[in-house]
Amino acid sequence: MIFIDEICSGKEASINNDARNIYDKLSKPEDILNITFKGVVIGEQIYDTILKYKNATVWTINDKIIPHIKNAIKAYYVIDYLNIIYDLKAALFTHSTCVYHGVYTRYILSKKIPVFMNMGGLGAINRINRTLNANSQLKSILHIEPEVFQRLINNLGQANILVKAKVYYQKRFCGDDKNDFDAVEAFSKDKILFKNKESFCAKYNLNSSYPIVFIMLHAMTDDPHFVEQNIFKDYYDWFYKTLEIVREVKKVNWVFKQHPLIRYYPDDANVPGMIKILNQPNIIYLSESENISTASIPNLANAIVTCAGTSALEFIPCGIPGIVGCKNDYTGHGLCIEPDNFEEYKNVLQKIASQSKPTKLQKEKALLLFYLLYSVIRPAYVKGLLPFMSIEEMRNINNTKIISLMLESLTGPRINKLRKDIIPLMEFIKSKPDLSKSNEIYFAERLLDKINFER
């Protein structure tokens, strides 16, 4: 156990001075993204930490930013101290963003030391060998390269995996995806299911002759830089600029759908107010309390727009094209429209009414990829020694129960049962990194022997 203030003791004056010098050089919010300290890029980590305080974006430069800069500098000194004392050979974190995990990760990678990402599961682990660019951005922990995806499909049999993927999709669209809390809420059987475009347009006074495009909103405070943001500075920036574009495209129904779990991510953006003040009949806002099942979308949408969300990939198997605003879990697989810059993004939205539908091959590949990423690999990162719990279960669990679960996980029978997962996992961890790759993923392919990796 370490104590940050203890390690930084005696450096307070220096930290204060460095933080003030960094702050004084900032003239606009996006300047924060470029902050470096002793050669390590820490700007995105400071930026995402500011958002955690219910800020949809960084609205202005003010003194409230300084404590976050100080904490980032302290994080640098802590990990530098540990590296000097222990000669670090690797690190393991559950997250790679904000001023603690994020700064630690970037420092370690800057020393050419690998960083492992895992959330307590025994079925998958990600080894990060290096950052992607000058901004020290990282790939999403779930991202798998096209060649890795194809190898998995070849090894396990496409027809076999396709059957499992179809069963999973059916369960997901019925609100039974126990591995995805967002989906359980979004596809709940208790919500209204619209079966046709006409009934939906009648309810919301939309012109049924226009195409319908769903813009799937993000929890704006939730770490926009966990992925490679190559067009927008954050999720609010994406939303605002998207709204600016679509307000000029009159013959499309634009439906801004709120994130189903936004109640856990309060912010200071007034999204419904901004849309209401436009007073345009072809632009509507669906709040999280609107009680519409996301399973309605295949019956309604002509296209999906998101920044980094799963939805752009999720509805391709339904024949609905997806447009994304950054590099994400499924980048590079040739399934979604992935603009490289803002002008390309703007052009896609302006011409969205004529956007071609996914091909049969794309629909099938998207189904396979979505199943692998979100039904198999994502749970594999978290399931193992401790049981998989919902947000409500994690909020309500007490210390006594936590200790009981931890002790149970360390018993002989439990360890013996998990040995088949632990041994190959440790072999991967001990293996030599392939430095030609930014990331390497270990994944227990045995998990695909089940229809779903159940709780």
BASEKE-856161 format. One record per residue (C-alpha): x, y, z. Coordinates in steps of 0.1 Angstrom, whole numbers, plus 5000, padded with zeros to 4 digits. Layout:
BEGIN
XYZ ...
//
This chain:
BEGIN
500050005000 501350354991 500250695002 500450964975 500851254998 503651075017 505651014985 505051374974 506051515007 508651785003 507651844967 504552064975 506052394964 507452244932 504152074924 502252404930 504752594909 504652344880 500852334881 500552714880 503052734851 501052474831 497852654839 499152994829 499852864794 496252754788 494152984767 491252764756 489852424769 491252214741 494752324752 494352094782 494551794759 498151884750 499551914785 502851714791 504951684822 508551574820 507951424786 504751234795 501451344778 498951374806 496451624791 493651384781 493851234816 493351574833 490551664808 488551344816 489051394853 487451744850 484451584833 483951354862 482751644883 479451654864 480851864835 479651764801 482651944786 485352174798 483552504793 486252754802 489652784816 489552874853 491252804886 489252494893 491452314868 494552364889 493852094915 493451834887 496851944872 498451904907 496951554911 498251454877 501751574886 501551384919 500551074900 503651114879 505951144910 504250834926 504750604896 508250744890 509150674926 507850314924 509750254892 512950374907 512450164939 511149844924 512449854888 509049784873 508749514847 505049534841 501849694855 498249584858 495349834859 491549814856 491350144838 493550364817 491950704820 491951004844 494751144865 495650824884 495350524862 495750734831 498950904841 500450584856 499750404823 501250674801 504350694823 504950324823 504450294785 506850584780 509550364797 508750084773 507249874800 504049684792 500749754809 498149484813 494449574814 491949354832 488949384856 489249074877 488348824850 490348514841 489148474805 490848764789 493649024794 495049294772 498749374770 499449734759 502949764745 502950124734 500750424728 499350494694 500450854687 501951174699 498851224721 499550904739 496150764730 495350394734 493050144716 489950044733 490549744756 487949544737 489349614702 490549314683 492349344650 490649204619 493248924616 492648814652 488848814646 489348604615 491648364632 489048304660 486248254634 488448004615 489547814645 486047784660 483947744629 481948034614 478747834612 479047724648 479648074661 476948214639 474347994656 475448114690 475448474678 471948454666 470748304699 472548584718 470948854696 467548714702 468148724740 469649074738 466649214719 464349064745 466149234774 467948914786 471549004780 472748964816 476349074806 475249424796 473349634821 472749904795 471049654772 468849504799 467549854805 467349964769 465649644756 463349584786 460149404780 458349664800 459049924774 456950024744 457849834712 457050024680 456549784651 456350024623 457450374612 453950514608 452950464645 456250614657 455950914634 452250964644 453150974681 456051224677 454551434649 457151344624 456851324586 456650954578 457851014543 461251124557 463950874566 464550834604 468050854618 468750774654 471550964671 472550764701 473750994729 476650914753 477050964790 479151274785 481151254817 482150894811 485850904799 485551014762 489350954759 489150584767 489250554729 491150734702 489251064696 490351174662 487651424653 485951564685 487451674718 484751504739 481151364737 479551704742 481651844713 480351554692 476751614702 476851994696 478551974662 476251694651 473251904661 474652204641 474951984611 471551814612 469552124618 470352224582 469151884569 465451934568 464151624550 465351374576 463851294609 466651324635 465951134667 468351214696 468050914720 469350954755 471650694770 469550434790 471650474822 472250844821 470950864857 474350734868 476151004849 474651344857 476051644838 475452014832 474551984795 470952084787 470451854757 466651854757 466652234761 468952284732 466852064709 463652224721 464852574715 465552484678 461752414674 462252204643 459551944637 462051694622 464351694653 463251534685 464751424718 463851094735 464751104771 465650794791 462250804807 460450794773 459850424779 460650324743 462349984738 465550004717 464249684701 462049934681 464950064662 465149784635 461549874626 462150244624 465750354616 467350424582 470750484599 472450504633 474850774644 477050754675 480550864686 482050554703 478950354712 478049994704 474950084685 476550154652 477749794650 474749654669 472149734642 474249644611 472949284613 469449444610 470449614577 470949954592 474150144584 476150294613 478250614614 480750674641 482650984653 485850824666 487950514666 486350254688 485949884697 485149774661 487350014641 488949884610 486649594603 485049764573 481549754588 480650114598 481250444581 484350584598 485150944588 488751054592 487951414599 485151654606 484451744569 484051384560 481751334590 479651644580 479451524544 478151174555 475451334576 474351574549 473951284525 472651024549 469350984531 471150814503 473450604524 473750244511 472649954533 475149694546 475749394524 474849044534 478448964542 478749284563 475549194582 476848844590 480348974600 478849244622 476748984640 479748764646 481949054658 479249204681 478748864697 482448804702 483149154716 480149204739 478848854748 482148674752 485248894754 483849174776 482548934802 485748744801 487549054814 485549064845 484348714854 486548484873 487648494909 484548704919 481048674906 479648914880 477349174895 474949434882 475349804891 472649774916 474249464932 477649644934 476049954950 474149744976 476849494986 478349545021 481949485033 481049165051 479749015019 482749134999 485148965024 483148645022 483248634984 487048704984 487748425010 485548184990 487448264958 490748164976 489647824988 491247514974 488247374955 487547714939 491247764929 491347414914 488247474894 489747794880 493247654874 492447574837 491947954833 494748074855 497547864839 497147984803 496548334815 499848334834 501648194804 500448484783 501548734810 505048584811 505448564774 507648814755 505649114741 505449154703 506549514701 505349544665 501849554679 500449824701 498149574719 498049204723 494949024737 494748694755 491348524752 490348184765 488748034734 487147764755 484548034764 483047994730 482147634737 479147784756 476147954740 476748234764 479248304792 476548294819 476748464852 
//
